[in-house]
Amino acid sequence: MLPPTDDLLCGRWPNGSMKAAAVMDVNKVGQVEVEIPGPELGYVLVAPTTVGICGTDLELLHGTASYVRDGRATMPHVFGHEWVGRVVAIAGNCQYSRQLEIGDRVVGQTMLSCGGCRACQRGHRNECSQLKEVGLYGQQGAAAEFIRLPAQSLTKVPPGVDDFAAALAEPAVTVLAALDKVGVFPGERVLVFGTGTMGLLAVQMARRVAGTVDVVGIDDAGIGAALRMGAEHAFLPGEARDGDYDVVIEASGAVPALLEALRVADVGGRIAAVGVPNDPLPAVDASELVLRGVTMTGVRHGLDYYERALRLFSEGVLSAKGMIADVFELADVDKAFELLERGRRAAPKVALSLTPRP
């Protein structure tokens, strides 16, 4: 694609190199210098201010992520798919750039679809056959001074939502998609497996929609956070009663939790699997699944829920309070990963703070 002419460039699009945090090799992370992506029509340059680090980034670090194993992600790999930043420049007529303006705070969709494949043409963008995922494969992540993305993949952040809450929009959209897909109604009994970021967001949402939500966890700090955020009861694995729940949200990614979800779901119960297990699921009694009429739904992402997630943070339905354990500068990215992997944390999320270039 040809670069835009000067009259179709809003703001100042810098060139040269920039600092970024990257997975350098298996179990090695550090700071690198990479080229600032150049302007292309329809694209926006954003300066990230806060970037969340999650379990998927740990899998990239360990080399266990499917993106690394199949060669889609190569080293050094600039990560970062949970983020918020400010618009620096727009390559296109500002009047027709989805009302984005220089200085706007925005979050970016993780999944970038092609728009032309069979899935996209049928309205299923998250099933795109040519998909790229920001910070995972096919698209530089946000742990850098700048990131270039299509204008239509960005969502403006409401004034009342701080950067930490905005950076949680990415995991929140998957939880929102899960609740939509399985259907959660007032008065139903909901159980959430996992007290990480998605588990705690699921507790907050389920409490507002259904009214009654319990949680299963293994971490004392996570269980305490879930109870403060609205969970009525907390269980260790194996303690929840058989067939006690209308809806089960599996957000831990643990294979035993997925099997337990089948056990605790009531007749006609619905299970939303949002955690991604690293190991195969052992044999399941399919006859039990069929005869009890249990529905299990895998939730890939919530591509169409970003505006809604930000509005829920704006309205106080969702809160980032108690979700961020610590914040590190870009140069200390190794310490951030160390805390995420081995440190004792009172909250699930670790974040990077990026200072905008003068």
N, C-alpha and C positions, 0 to 999 in steps of 0.2 A: 504493500500500500504506500502511495506517495505521501510525504510529509505535508502538512497543511501550509498554506501561504501565511504571511504575517497578518493579513486581515482576518484570518480564521483561527487566530491563536489568542486566547484570553489569558492574561497573567503572563508571568515570565517562566518559561520552561528551561530549567538549568541543563547544562550538559557536563560532560566529564565523568568523574568517578564519585562514588558515595560509599559510606560505611554500611556494613550489614553484618548480622549475626547468622552463622551457618553451621550446619552439621558438616564437619570437615571429612570425617571418616567414621567408621563404626566406633562408638563410644568416645568420640572426640568432637567437641564443639568449640567454636571460637569466633573471632571477628575477622572479616575479610573486606577487601575493597573490590567493588564491582562497578560496571558502567551504569550510569543513569539511563533508563530506557528513554528513547527519543519519542517525539510527538507523532501521533497518528490520528487522523480524523476520527472523531467519535470517541476518543479516549481522554481520560482525565489523569493528571498526575496528582497524587496525594502524598502528604507527609504524615506517616503514622506517628501517633503520640503515645499510644498504649497498645501493647501486644500481649495477649494471654498465651501461656504455654500449657499444653494439655497432654494427656496420655498418648495421643496419636503422635505428638512430637517426640515423646520418649521412644516410641516404636521406630521412628525414623532414626533416632540416635543409635538404637541398638541394632539396626539393620533388619528388624523383624517385620517392618511394615511391608505390605504386599507391593507398594509402589517401589520399594528398594529391591525386593526380591525379583520382580519382573522387569527391572531396568527403567521404569518410567521416571524415577527420581535418581539423579546422579549427583555425586559429590564433587565440589562443595555444594551443599543444598541450602538455599536461603528459605527458612521455614516461616511460619506465622500465618494462621488462618482465622484467628480470633483477634480482631483489632478495631481501632478507631483512629481517624486522622483528620487532617484539614486539607481542603482542596487548594492546590498551589497553582495549577494551570489547566486550561481546558482547550483541547485541540478541536475547535469547531465553533460555529456561531453561538455566542453565549445565549442569545435569545431562544435557541432551540436545543439547549443542552439539559433538558428535563429540569429547568429552573435551578440548576446548580450555579452557585456563585463562588468566586474566589474567597477563601476563608471559611466556607461552610464546613461544619463537622460532619463526617460521613462514616458509615460502616460499609464493608463490601461483602457481597455474596461470595461464599466459598466456591460454589460450583459455577463454572462458566460454560454455558451450552452453546452449540454452534448455530441453532435456530433453523437449520435446514434438513436435519436427518428425520427419519420416520417418527421417532419419539417426540422430537421438538415440534414437528408439524401437527402432532396429535395433542399438543398441550402438556406433554410430560417432560419438561425440560430437565428434571433431575435424572432422567433415564437416557439422556443424550448419548449417542454412540461415539461422539467425538469430544466427550467431556474433558475439561481441564479443571483442576482444583487448586485454588490459590494456596501456595505454601506446601503443597503435597506433590503434585506433578503437573507439568505443562505450563506453570505460571509461577513466577517469582513470588515468594511470600512477603509478608509485611514487616518482618524483622529487619528493616532497612530504613535509610533516611527517606527514600521515596518508593512508591509503588505505582505502576501504571495499569489502569483497568478501564474496561468499557464503561461509558457513562451510565448505561442502563443497569449495570450491576451494583450501583451505589445507592444507598438510602440515607437521606439526611437525618441527623440526630436531633430530636426535640431539645429545646433549650434547658429543660429541667432535668435532663439525663446526664449524669457525669460520665467521664471517660471510662471509669471502671465498669459501670453498668452497661455502657454502650458496647464495650468489648465482650460482654457476656451475651450479646444478641445472637451470636453464631450458635452456641450450644442451645440457647433458648428456642431457636426456630425449629430445631429437631424435636424438642419436647412438645412444642405446639402442634407440629405435624402429627406426632404420635397420638395426642389427645383427640385430634380431629379424626384421624383414621379409624381408631377403635371406638370413638364415641364415648364421652364421659358425661353423665347426667346427674343433676342434683339428687342427693339421697343415696347414691351408689357408694359401695365400699371399694376403696382403692388401696392397693399395696404397691409401694415403690421399693425395688431392690437397688441398693447402692446409695451412698451418701457423698459421692463426688459432686462435681459441678452440675451435671445433668440430673442426678438424683435429687439434689436440693432444689433445683428449679422445678422439677416435676412435683415435689412436695408442695411448693408454693402454689403452683397452678391448680393441682388437684384439690387442695384445700379450698380454694376460691370456687371451683366449679362444682365439685361433688359434696364438699362439706366435711367428709370424713376420709382421712388418709393415714395409713400406717407405713412404717418403713422397716426394712431389713438392712442391717449393716454390720461391719466388723470393727470399725474404728470408733473409739469413744468420742473423739472430738466431732466426727461426722454425725454420729447419732445425736449428740447434744445439739448440734446445729439444726438437725432435722426437727427435733422436738421444739426448738425455739421458733422455727419457721412454720409450725403448724401441724406436724405429725402428732397423732393422738397416742399411738403406742409404738414402741421400738422393739424389734426382735433381733436375736442373733440368727444366723442361718439354721434352718431346721425347726425353729420354734413356732412359726406361724401355722395355724390350723388348716387342715385339708378343706378345700372347697369353700373358703370363707370370703372370697373377694369377687366382685363383679368385674373389676378391671385390675390388671397387673401391669406395671411399667418396669421392665427389666433394663436398668441403666448402669449396671455394674460391669457388664461384659464378661462375667464369670460363667463358665459352662454349668457348674452346679446350680447357680442362681436361675438359669434358664430352665433347667429341669425342675427346680422347685416351683417356679412360676406355673408350670403345668399342674403341679399337685395342689396348689392353693387356690387356683381359679375355680369358681363355682361352675355348676352346669350352665352352659351357655355363656361362660365367661370369655372375656377378650384380653389378649396379651399383646402388648406393644414392645417389641425388642428394639431398643435404641443403643444399648451397649454392644460392642463388636467383640465376640469371643475370639481368642487367638488359637484355640484348639477345636477340633471337630466335635460335634455333638454326638454323644454315644447313642446307642439304640433307644428309640422311643416307642412306647406301647401305642402304636397307631390306632388300635381298636378303642383304647380308652379315650384317645383324643377325639375320635369320630363319635363314639356313643355318648360322650358327655357334651358334644357340640361346642368344644372350645375352639376359638379362633386365635391363631397366632399371626401377627403382622410384623414383618420386618420394615423398619423405617429408615430409609436411606439418608434423608436430609429434609429440611423444611425450606426449600428454595423460595417459596412464595410467601414467607411469613415474617420477613425482616421488619417491615413497617409495623406490623401488628405487635411483634415482640418489643420494639422500642416504645410503642404506645403503652404497653403494659408496665414497662419500667417507669415511664412518665407519670402514669396514673397511680403508681404505688402498689399495683397488684404484684409485681415482681420487685425484688430488692437485691442489690449487690452487697448489702451489709452482712458482714460475716463470711463473705465468699472469697476474699482476697487475703492470702497468707502473708505475702511480702512482694515488694516491687524492687527490681534491680535495674541498673543502668545497662546499656547495650554492651559496654566493655566487660561487664561482669556476668555475661550470659552463662559461663560455666558454673558459677555459683547458683544461678537460678535453676539450672537443670539438676544440680546436686541436691538442692532443697526439695525439688519436685520428686526426685527419685528416692532419696534416702533420709531426708530431714523429717523431724516430727513437726507437723503443721496443725495449727488450730483451724485452718480453713483450706479448702481444696485447691484453690487457684493460685498460681505464681505468675507474675506479669513482668514485662520489660517496659521501662519508661524511656522514650526517645525524645531528646531535646531537638526542636526544629532548628535547621540550619539558618543562620542569620541572613 
